[in-house]
Amino acid sequence: MGLGPRAVIYLAAGAAIVAGAVAYLAMGEEHEEEGLIAGDLVKVAVVGGALAVAALVSFAYLAKKPGDGA
Amino acid sequence: MAHIHLEDGAFSPFWVIVWSLAAAGLVALALFLVGRREASPRKLAIAAMCTSVGFAVFQVSIPVFGGIHLNLTPIIGILAGPGLGSLAVLLINFFSAAVGHGGWGMIGANTVVNITEVVVAYYVYRLVRNRFRLDRFTSGLGAAIAALSVSAIAIVAIVAVSGIQDSEQTKEEILANMAIIAVVNVAVGVIEGVVTGYIVRFIGKVRPDLLGEAEGGPEPEGTPAEGA
C-alpha cells in the first residue's frame, strides 16, 4: 500500500520540522552560551500557543456555515 | 526563506561575475517567456503587487533561530507565473541590496536561488493541484516545501562552490555549517508553506480567477484595464 501525495506532503513537512529542530539544537555550544536556544524555545512556545488559541477560536466560531446562525 | 545574507567581498570577483551571468541568463529566459505572448494588465498588476509585498516581507526580520524572514517566493511563482515571477524576484533582490539586505555582489546568486524557488513552486503547484487534485492548502504547502528545500540545497551548493574569502573556517567546516543551516531553513520553510497554503486557499475562495494560470485554466478576458 503506497502513500498518497497528500500523505507524502504532510510527512515531509513533519520530517522537516523534526530534522530542523534536531539540527538547531545541535548547532553548537555558542548558541547555548548566548541563551539563544532557550530564548527561541520560549518565543516559539508563546507564538505557538497564541496560534493554537486563535485556531481554536476560529474553528469554534468562524467555521460555521452561513446557515448556522454565525 | 532562502537568501544568502553575506556581505560584499564574501565571494571573490570571479564568482560574483559567474553568478551574475547565471542570473542574467535566467532573467533573459524569463523575458523571452514573458515576451512570447503579451502579458495582460491584470497579470502585470499581480506581478507588481507580488514584488512590493515580497520586498516588504523580505525586510521583516523575525528574531528567532538567529533571525529569519519569509520570502513569499512560492506564492509569487503561483500567482505571477515563472516568467513574471522571475522578474519580480530580481527587482526584490535589487531593492533589498539597496537597503543593505545582502550585498550588491550577492544579487546574482540570490536571484538564481529565488528564481529556482519561483519556478519549482509554480510547477509543483500545477502538478499537485491539477494531476493529483489535492485541495489548495495542501497544494500550496507542498509547492512551498519543495521550492524552499531545493533552494536551501542550491544555497549550500553556491557557497560551497564559491567559497568565502578571508574566512577562518576551512571549506569542509563551511559546508558542514551550511548543511545544518539548510536543514533549519527547510524546517522554517514549512512555516512559509503553511502561510502559502492559507494565502492560496484564501485567494481561491475570494478570487479563484487569480489562480487561473497555475491551475491550468485560461486567464479571464476583458479586465477593466483591457476594456478601457
Interface residues (C-beta under 8 A of the other chain):
Chain A: G4 P5 R6 I9 Y10 A12 A13 A16 I17 A19 G20 A21 A23 Y24 A26 M27 H31 L36 D40 K43 V44
Chain B: P63 V64 F65 G66 V128 F132 L134 T138 L141 G142 I145 S149 I180 V183 V184 N185 V186 A187 V188 G189 V190 G193
